[in-house]
């Protein structure tokens, strides 16, 4: 199987971080990129979710609280009542 080169442009800090993680895993960047490409070809999709809506830990905890009816505030019947409670 013949080999070819590709050039990828990325931020230098990102490259250093990527290289560090690859080294920690016992890989080099070329092997890591090849793993990604082979997985993408085999699965015929990007092998992970691509999303802009990834909530942080605090938001996930708040969602979990709502789903389990924990740590909810009391109901308010007016904005004035809400503001009094917030300012207390």
N, CA, C and O atoms as a GROMACS GRO file, in nm:
protein
  352
    1UNK      N    1   0.085  -0.117   0.000
    1UNK     CA    2   0.000   0.000   0.000
    1UNK      C    3   0.090   0.124   0.000
    1UNK      O    4   0.178   0.138   0.085
    2UNK      N    5   0.069   0.213  -0.094
    2UNK     CA    6   0.152   0.333  -0.101
    2UNK      C    7   0.106   0.435   0.002
    2UNK      O    8  -0.010   0.438   0.043
    3UNK      N    9   0.199   0.517   0.043
    3UNK     CA   10   0.174   0.619   0.145
    3UNK      C   11   0.170   0.756   0.078
    3UNK      O   12   0.229   0.777  -0.028
    4UNK      N   13   0.098   0.848   0.142
    4UNK     CA   14   0.094   0.985   0.094
    4UNK      C   15   0.099   1.077   0.214
    4UNK      O   16   0.068   1.036   0.326
    5UNK      N   17   0.137   1.200   0.193
    5UNK     CA   18   0.142   1.299   0.299
    5UNK      C   19   0.024   1.394   0.287
    5UNK      O   20  -0.024   1.423   0.177
    6UNK      N   21  -0.022   1.440   0.402
    6UNK     CA   22  -0.122   1.547   0.404
    6UNK      C   23  -0.068   1.656   0.496
    6UNK      O   24   0.007   1.627   0.588
    7UNK      N   25  -0.106   1.778   0.471
    7UNK     CA   26  -0.068   1.891   0.556
    7UNK      C   27  -0.193   1.943   0.624
    7UNK      O   28  -0.297   1.964   0.560
    8UNK      N   29  -0.183   1.962   0.753
    8UNK     CA   30  -0.296   2.012   0.831
    8UNK      C   31  -0.250   2.138   0.903
    8UNK      O   32  -0.146   2.140   0.968
    9UNK      N   33  -0.330   2.244   0.891
    9UNK     CA   34  -0.299   2.367   0.961
    9UNK      C   35  -0.380   2.371   1.090
    9UNK      O   36  -0.500   2.346   1.090
   10UNK      N   37  -0.311   2.403   1.201
   10UNK     CA   38  -0.380   2.418   1.328
   10UNK      C   39  -0.300   2.512   1.417
   10UNK      O   40  -0.181   2.537   1.394
   11UNK      N   41  -0.366   2.561   1.516
   11UNK     CA   42  -0.304   2.649   1.615
   11UNK      C   43  -0.188   2.575   1.682
   11UNK      O   44  -0.200   2.456   1.713
   12UNK      N   45  -0.077   2.644   1.704
   12UNK     CA   46   0.041   2.581   1.761
   12UNK      C   47   0.015   2.525   1.902
   12UNK      O   48   0.063   2.416   1.934
   13UNK      N   49  -0.060   2.596   1.983
   13UNK     CA   50  -0.091   2.548   2.118
   13UNK      C   51  -0.172   2.420   2.111
   13UNK      O   52  -0.147   2.325   2.186
   14UNK      N   53  -0.270   2.416   2.021
   14UNK     CA   54  -0.351   2.296   2.003
   14UNK      C   55  -0.264   2.179   1.959
   14UNK      O   56  -0.280   2.067   2.007
   15UNK      N   57  -0.170   2.205   1.868
   15UNK     CA   58  -0.080   2.100   1.822
   15UNK      C   59   0.003   2.045   1.938
   15UNK      O   60   0.020   1.923   1.950
   16UNK      N   61   0.054   2.133   2.021
   16UNK     CA   62   0.135   2.089   2.135
   16UNK      C   63   0.050   2.006   2.232
   16UNK      O   64   0.097   1.904   2.283
   17UNK      N   65  -0.073   2.048   2.257
   17UNK     CA   66  -0.162   1.973   2.346
   17UNK      C   67  -0.193   1.835   2.287
   17UNK      O   68  -0.192   1.734   2.357
   18UNK      N   69  -0.222   1.832   2.157
   18UNK     CA   70  -0.251   1.707   2.087
   18UNK      C   71  -0.130   1.614   2.093
   18UNK      O   72  -0.144   1.495   2.122
   19UNK      N   73  -0.012   1.668   2.066
   19UNK     CA   74   0.110   1.589   2.070
   19UNK      C   75   0.134   1.532   2.210
   19UNK      O   76   0.174   1.416   2.223
   20UNK      N   77   0.110   1.611   2.312
   20UNK     CA   78   0.128   1.565   2.450
   20UNK      C   79   0.035   1.448   2.481
   20UNK      O   80   0.078   1.346   2.536
   21UNK      N   81  -0.092   1.461   2.445
   21UNK     CA   82  -0.188   1.352   2.471
   21UNK      C   83  -0.150   1.227   2.393
   21UNK      O   84  -0.155   1.116   2.446
   22UNK      N   85  -0.111   1.245   2.267
   22UNK     CA   86  -0.067   1.129   2.187
   22UNK      C   87   0.050   1.059   2.254
   22UNK      O   88   0.052   0.937   2.263
   23UNK      N   89   0.147   1.136   2.301
   23UNK     CA   90   0.264   1.078   2.368
   23UNK      C   91   0.222   1.003   2.494
   23UNK      O   92   0.274   0.895   2.521
   24UNK      N   93   0.130   1.059   2.570
   24UNK     CA   94   0.082   0.993   2.692
   24UNK      C   95   0.016   0.859   2.659
   24UNK      O   96   0.020   0.766   2.739
   25UNK      N   97  -0.046   0.850   2.541
   25UNK     CA   98  -0.113   0.727   2.497
   25UNK      C   99  -0.019   0.633   2.423
   25UNK      O  100  -0.059   0.524   2.381
   26UNK      N  101   0.106   0.673   2.408
   26UNK     CA  102   0.204   0.589   2.339
   26UNK      C  103   0.189   0.595   2.188
   26UNK      O  104   0.230   0.502   2.118
   27UNK      N  105   0.133   0.702   2.138
   27UNK     CA  106   0.111   0.720   1.994
   27UNK      C  107   0.189   0.842   1.946
   27UNK      O  108   0.237   0.923   2.026
   28UNK      N  109   0.202   0.853   1.815
   28UNK     CA  110   0.244   0.981   1.761
   28UNK      C  111   0.124   1.041   1.689
   28UNK      O  112   0.021   0.975   1.671
   29UNK      N  113   0.136   1.165   1.649
   29UNK     CA  114   0.021   1.234   1.589
   29UNK      C  115  -0.024   1.168   1.460
   29UNK      O  116  -0.144   1.164   1.431
   30UNK      N  117   0.069   1.116   1.381
   30UNK     CA  118   0.033   1.051   1.256
   30UNK      C  119  -0.053   0.928   1.281
   30UNK      O  120  -0.152   0.906   1.211
   31UNK      N  121  -0.016   0.847   1.380
   31UNK     CA  122  -0.094   0.728   1.413
   31UNK      C  123  -0.234   0.768   1.462
   31UNK      O  124  -0.333   0.707   1.423
   32UNK      N  125  -0.240   0.871   1.546
   32UNK     CA  126  -0.369   0.916   1.598
   32UNK      C  127  -0.461   0.963   1.486
   32UNK      O  128  -0.580   0.930   1.485
   33UNK      N  129  -0.407   1.039   1.392
   33UNK     CA  130  -0.488   1.087   1.280
   33UNK      C  131  -0.532   0.969   1.194
   33UNK      O  132  -0.645   0.966   1.146
   34UNK      N  133  -0.444   0.872   1.172
   34UNK     CA  134  -0.480   0.753   1.095
   34UNK      C  135  -0.590   0.673   1.164
   34UNK      O  136  -0.680   0.620   1.096
   35UNK      N  137  -0.586   0.662   1.296
   35UNK     CA  138  -0.692   0.593   1.370
   35UNK      C  139  -0.825   0.664   1.343
   35UNK      O  140  -0.926   0.600   1.314
   36UNK      N  141  -0.824   0.798   1.354
   36UNK     CA  142  -0.946   0.876   1.328
   36UNK      C  143  -0.997   0.852   1.186
   36UNK      O  144  -1.116   0.826   1.168
   37UNK      N  145  -0.909   0.862   1.087
   37UNK     CA  146  -0.950   0.848   0.948
   37UNK      C  147  -1.004   0.707   0.919
   37UNK      O  148  -1.106   0.692   0.854
   38UNK      N  149  -0.935   0.605   0.968
   38UNK     CA  150  -0.982   0.468   0.946
   38UNK      C  151  -1.117   0.443   1.012
   38UNK      O  152  -1.203   0.376   0.955
   39UNK      N  153  -1.135   0.498   1.132
   39UNK     CA  154  -1.264   0.483   1.200
   39UNK      C  155  -1.374   0.554   1.123
   39UNK      O  156  -1.485   0.502   1.109
   40UNK      N  157  -1.345   0.672   1.073
   40UNK     CA  158  -1.444   0.747   0.996
   40UNK      C  159  -1.482   0.672   0.867
   40UNK      O  160  -1.599   0.666   0.831
   41UNK      N  161  -1.384   0.616   0.799
   41UNK     CA  162  -1.411   0.541   0.676
   41UNK      C  163  -1.493   0.416   0.708
   41UNK      O  164  -1.589   0.385   0.637
   42UNK      N  165  -1.456   0.344   0.815
   42UNK     CA  166  -1.526   0.222   0.852
   42UNK      C  167  -1.671   0.251   0.893
   42UNK      O  168  -1.762   0.178   0.853
   43UNK      N  169  -1.693   0.356   0.972
   43UNK     CA  170  -1.827   0.387   1.022
   43UNK      C  171  -1.908   0.475   0.926
   43UNK      O  172  -2.029   0.489   0.941
   44UNK      N  173  -1.840   0.534   0.828
   44UNK     CA  174  -1.904   0.624   0.732
   44UNK      C  175  -1.968   0.744   0.802
   44UNK      O  176  -2.074   0.792   0.762
   45UNK      N  177  -1.902   0.791   0.906
   45UNK     CA  178  -1.948   0.910   0.979
   45UNK      C  179  -1.834   0.958   1.067
   45UNK      O  180  -1.735   0.887   1.087
   46UNK      N  181  -1.846   1.079   1.120
   46UNK     CA  182  -1.752   1.126   1.219
   46UNK      C  183  -1.774   1.042   1.343
   46UNK      O  184  -1.887   1.030   1.389
   47UNK      N  185  -1.669   0.982   1.399
   47UNK     CA  186  -1.688   0.884   1.506
   47UNK      C  187  -1.715   0.941   1.645
   47UNK      O  188  -1.687   0.877   1.746
   48UNK      N  189  -1.768   1.060   1.650
   48UNK     CA  190  -1.809   1.121   1.776
   48UNK      C  191  -1.913   1.226   1.744
   48UNK      O  192  -1.927   1.269   1.630
   49UNK      N  193  -1.986   1.267   1.847
   49UNK     CA  194  -2.090   1.368   1.827
   49UNK      C  195  -2.026   1.504   1.807
   49UNK      O  196  -1.935   1.542   1.881
   50UNK      N  197  -2.073   1.578   1.708
   50UNK     CA  198  -2.029   1.714   1.684
   50UNK      C  199  -2.145   1.803   1.724
   50UNK      O  200  -2.252   1.799   1.663
   51UNK      N  201  -2.123   1.884   1.825
   51UNK     CA  202  -2.233   1.962   1.879
   51UNK      C  203  -2.183   2.093   1.937
   51UNK      O  204  -2.072   2.100   1.990
   52UNK      N  205  -2.264   2.195   1.927
   52UNK     CA  206  -2.233   2.321   1.992
   52UNK      C  207  -2.303   2.332   2.126
   52UNK      O  208  -2.269   2.419   2.206
   53UNK      N  209  -2.399   2.245   2.152
   53UNK     CA  210  -2.479   2.252   2.273
   53UNK      C  211  -2.434   2.149   2.377
   53UNK      O  212  -2.509   2.059   2.413
   54UNK      N  213  -2.311   2.164   2.423
   54UNK     CA  214  -2.260   2.075   2.526
   54UNK      C  215  -2.265   2.150   2.659
   54UNK      O  216  -2.183   2.238   2.685
   55UNK      N  217  -2.362   2.114   2.743
   55UNK     CA  218  -2.372   2.187   2.870
   55UNK      C  219  -2.254   2.156   2.962
   55UNK      O  220  -2.201   2.045   2.962
   56UNK      N  221  -2.215   2.256   3.041
   56UNK     CA  222  -2.108   2.234   3.138
   56UNK      C  223  -2.163   2.158   3.258
   56UNK      O  224  -2.282   2.130   3.266
   57UNK      N  225  -2.075   2.126   3.352
   57UNK     CA  226  -2.113   2.044   3.468
   57UNK      C  227  -2.221   2.110   3.552
   57UNK      O  228  -2.312   2.043   3.601
   58UNK      N  229  -2.213   2.241   3.568
   58UNK     CA  230  -2.313   2.313   3.648
   58UNK      C  231  -2.450   2.305   3.583
   58UNK      O  232  -2.551   2.284   3.651
   59UNK      N  233  -2.455   2.321   3.452
   59UNK     CA  234  -2.582   2.312   3.381
   59UNK      C  235  -2.638   2.170   3.386
   59UNK      O  236  -2.757   2.151   3.406
   60UNK      N  237  -2.551   2.071   3.367
   60UNK     CA  238  -2.597   1.932   3.376
   60UNK      C  239  -2.654   1.901   3.514
   60UNK      O  240  -2.754   1.830   3.526
   61UNK      N  241  -2.591   1.955   3.620
   61UNK     CA  242  -2.641   1.934   3.756
   61UNK      C  243  -2.777   2.000   3.772
   61UNK      O  244  -2.866   1.943   3.834
   62UNK      N  245  -2.794   2.120   3.717
   62UNK     CA  246  -2.923   2.190   3.726
   62UNK      C  247  -3.032   2.114   3.651
   62UNK      O  248  -3.144   2.104   3.699
   63UNK      N  249  -3.000   2.061   3.534
   63UNK     CA  250  -3.096   1.982   3.457
   63UNK      C  251  -3.136   1.858   3.536
   63UNK      O  252  -3.254   1.821   3.541
   64UNK      N  253  -3.037   1.793   3.598
   64UNK     CA  254  -3.066   1.675   3.678
   64UNK      C  255  -3.155   1.710   3.798
   64UNK      O  256  -3.246   1.634   3.832
   65UNK      N  257  -3.129   1.825   3.861
   65UNK     CA  258  -3.214   1.869   3.972
   65UNK      C  259  -3.358   1.888   3.927
   65UNK      O  260  -3.450   1.844   3.996
   66UNK      N  261  -3.378   1.952   3.813
   66UNK     CA  262  -3.514   1.974   3.762
   66UNK      C  263  -3.580   1.841   3.730
   66UNK      O  264  -3.697   1.819   3.763
   67UNK      N  265  -3.507   1.753   3.666
   67UNK     CA  266  -3.564   1.622   3.629
   67UNK      C  267  -3.603   1.539   3.751
   67UNK      O  268  -3.694   1.457   3.745
   68UNK      N  269  -3.532   1.562   3.863
   68UNK     CA  270  -3.560   1.486   3.984
   68UNK      C  271  -3.629   1.571   4.092
   68UNK      O  272  -3.639   1.532   4.208
   69UNK      N  273  -3.677   1.688   4.050
   69UNK     CA  274  -3.751   1.781   4.139
   69UNK      C  275  -3.675   1.810   4.268
   69UNK      O  276  -3.732   1.802   4.377
   70UNK      N  277  -3.546   1.843   4.254
   70UNK     CA  278  -3.462   1.878   4.368
   70UNK      C  279  -3.420   2.023   4.355
   70UNK      O  280  -3.405   2.075   4.244
   71UNK      N  281  -3.400   2.088   4.469
   71UNK     CA  282  -3.344   2.224   4.474
   71UNK      C  283  -3.420   2.325   4.388
   71UNK      O  284  -3.360   2.416   4.331
   72UNK      N  285  -3.549   2.307   4.379
   72UNK     CA  286  -3.631   2.400   4.300
   72UNK      C  287  -3.673   2.516   4.388
   72UNK      O  288  -3.690   2.501   4.509
   73UNK      N  289  -3.690   2.631   4.327
   73UNK     CA  290  -3.738   2.747   4.402
   73UNK      C  291  -3.890   2.738   4.418
   73UNK      O  292  -3.957   2.661   4.351
   74UNK      N  293  -3.939   2.819   4.508
   74UNK     CA  294  -4.085   2.821   4.529
   74UNK      C  295  -4.150   2.896   4.414
   74UNK      O  296  -4.082   2.970   4.342
   75UNK      N  297  -4.279   2.879   4.394
   75UNK     CA  298  -4.348   2.954   4.289
   75UNK      C  299  -4.370   3.100   4.331
   75UNK      O  300  -4.388   3.129   4.450
   76UNK      N  301  -4.368   3.189   4.235
   76UNK     CA  302  -4.392   3.330   4.260
   76UNK      C  303  -4.516   3.373   4.182
   76UNK      O  304  -4.540   3.327   4.071
   77UNK      N  305  -4.594   3.462   4.243
   77UNK     CA  306  -4.720   3.506   4.181
   77UNK      C  307  -4.707   3.642   4.115
   77UNK      O  308  -4.800   3.689   4.050
   78UNK      N  309  -4.592   3.706   4.131
   78UNK     CA  310  -4.569   3.835   4.065
   78UNK      C  311  -4.419   3.857   4.054
   78UNK      O  312  -4.340   3.792   4.122
   79UNK      N  313  -4.382   3.949   3.968
   79UNK     CA  314  -4.242   3.985   3.952
   79UNK      C  315  -4.191   4.051   4.079
   79UNK      O  316  -4.076   4.030   4.120
   80UNK      N  317  -4.276   4.131   4.142
   80UNK     CA  318  -4.237   4.197   4.266
   80UNK      C  319  -4.202   4.093   4.373
   80UNK      O  320  -4.103   4.109   4.445
   81UNK      N  321  -4.282   3.989   4.385
   81UNK     CA  322  -4.256   3.882   4.482
   81UNK      C  323  -4.125   3.811   4.451
   81UNK      O  324  -4.048   3.780   4.541
   82UNK      N  325  -4.100   3.786   4.323
   82UNK     CA  326  -3.974   3.725   4.281
   82UNK      C  327  -3.857   3.814   4.317
   82UNK      O  328  -3.758   3.767   4.372
   83UNK      N  329  -3.867   3.943   4.286
   83UNK     CA  330  -3.758   4.037   4.311
   83UNK      C  331  -3.731   4.048   4.461
   83UNK      O  332  -3.615   4.057   4.502
   84UNK      N  333  -3.835   4.048   4.542
   84UNK     CA  334  -3.816   4.053   4.688
   84UNK      C  335  -3.737   3.931   4.735
   84UNK      O  336  -3.648   3.943   4.819
   85UNK      N  337  -3.769   3.817   4.682
   85UNK     CA  338  -3.700   3.694   4.720
   85UNK      C  339  -3.554   3.697   4.672
   85UNK      O  340  -3.464   3.656   4.745
   86UNK      N  341  -3.532   3.745   4.550
   86UNK     CA  342  -3.396   3.752   4.498
   86UNK      C  343  -3.310   3.849   4.576
   86UNK      O  344  -3.192   3.823   4.599
   87UNK      N  345  -3.368   3.959   4.618
   87UNK     CA  346  -3.293   4.061   4.690
   87UNK      C  347  -3.277   4.031   4.839
   87UNK      O  348  -3.201   4.099   4.909
   88UNK      N  349  -3.346   3.930   4.888
   88UNK     CA  350  -3.338   3.897   5.032
   88UNK      C  351  -3.208   3.828   5.066
   88UNK      O  352  -3.186   3.793   5.182
   0.00000   0.00000   0.00000
